[in-house]
Amino acid sequence: MSEPLFTTGAEAKERLDRLAAETRAKAERYQAMQAKAGQVSVTEKGKDDVVTVTIDSAGNVTDLRITDAVKDMTGEQVANAVLTTLRRAQSRLPERLSEVMAETIGDDQRTIDAVVANYRAKFPAPKDPDAEPTTPDTGDWDERPLLTEE
């Protein structure tokens, strides 16, 4: 047979008090983590510092700065610069949140891993802009344009 968990009422009360204190301390750490995580922001500068994007902990843009150097760029280049810089900022969020969580709830690695994995899935690392360009989709399976001039 197994032994009883408590031999006296005093031991039971002491153990319950200790569990309650541990639970309160854990709740306080999670509240601190939530508050600190809510204050996380990431700022990323684009190529040649033409674009600077700041995002909050949810990945939303909180500041966007574009220099006058865009005068020498096409609209498409400006849009690409903004989106590339935004995606790079967002892809840094998981690491920043991991740091904040480690500081506040470092003993709960499962929670940290789950939150970071969720953010990595939501904000993956952007594709390398210097990678070989892909062939544009022509809409035809044999790689020929749909409309041709004769």
N, C-alpha and C positions, 0 to 999 in steps of 0.2 A: 504494500500500500504506500501511497505517497504521503509525505509529511504535510501538515497544514501550512499554508502560506504565512500565517501569523500565529504566534503563540499567545499573544496577549492583545487586549484591546488597544493598549498604548502603542504597540508596534504597528498595528493596523492604521491607527491615526497618523503616526509618524510617516509611514509609507505613503499614505494618501496625500498628506501635506506635501511631501517631497514631489510626488507626481504632479500635483496641482501647480507647484512652483515651477517645475520644469516646463509644463505646458504653457504657463503664463510667459516665461522667458522666451520660449520658442515663438509664441504669437507676437511678442514685441520685436523679435528679430525679423520676422516676416513683414511686419508693418514697416519697420525701418527699411527693409529691402524694397518694398513697394514704393515708399517715398523717394528713396535714392534712385531707383530705376525710372521713376516718373520724371526725374530731373536730367536724365541722360540726354545729351545732344551730341551730334557728330557734325563737324564741318569739314568739307572736302573741297580742295581747289582743283579746277580742271587744268588741262594742258595749257601751258603758257599763262596761267593765272587769269584767263579771260573770264571764267565762270567760277563763282564760289557758291556752294550750296550748304545750308545748315538744315539738319532735320532733327525732329524730336524722337523720343523713345518709341513712338509708334511708326516711325519712318516718314512722317509728314513733313513737308517743307515748311520751315519757320523763317527762313531768310534766303533770298536769292540775290546775288550781286553779279552784274554783268558789266565789264569794263567797256570803254569806248573802242577797244580793239575789234569789237564785233562789226564795226563799219567796213572792215576789209573781208568780212565773211558773208557767205550766202545764208539765207534763212535756214536752209537745211543743215548747214554746218553749225549754226547757233543752236538749233534744236538738238542736234546730236551731242554737242558739247554739254548742254544742260542735262540731257537724259543720261549721258555717260557719267557725268559727275554725280548726279543724284544716285544712280545705281551703285557707284563706288561708295558713297556715303552710307547708303542703306546696308551694303554688304559688310560694313564695319560694325554695325549695331550688335550682332551676336557676341562679338568679342568684348565690346564695352559692357554689355549687360552681364556677361559671364564674370567680368572683373568686379562689378558692383555686387553681384550675388555672392561671390566668393568672400567678399569683405563682410557681408551681413549674415548669410546663412551657409557658410562654408562647410558645415557638417552635413548638409543635405545634398550630396552630389547628384542623386537621382533627379531631384527637382531642377537643379542647375542644368543638367544635361538635357532634360525634357524641354525646358524653356529655350535654351540655346538651339537645340535641333529645330524647334518650331520657327524660330527667327531665321535660321539658315535656310529652311525650306521656303519661307516667305520672301527672303532677301538674299538670293544666291549671289555668289561672286560674279561680277560681270564678265562677259567674254573679253578676251584680250583684243583691244582695238587694233593692235599691230599684227594680229593673226591674218593668215591668208584670206582674202575676201572670198565669199561664197558666190557661186554663179546665181544671178537673179532668177527667180522662178518665172518662166515664160508662159506657164499655163498649159504647155503642151508636153506630152510625155516623150516625144522624140527630140526635145531640146530646141525645136525650131519655133520661131515666133508664130503666134496665131494669125496675125495679119501680116501679109507680105506685100510689098509693092512689086508690081510686074512691069 
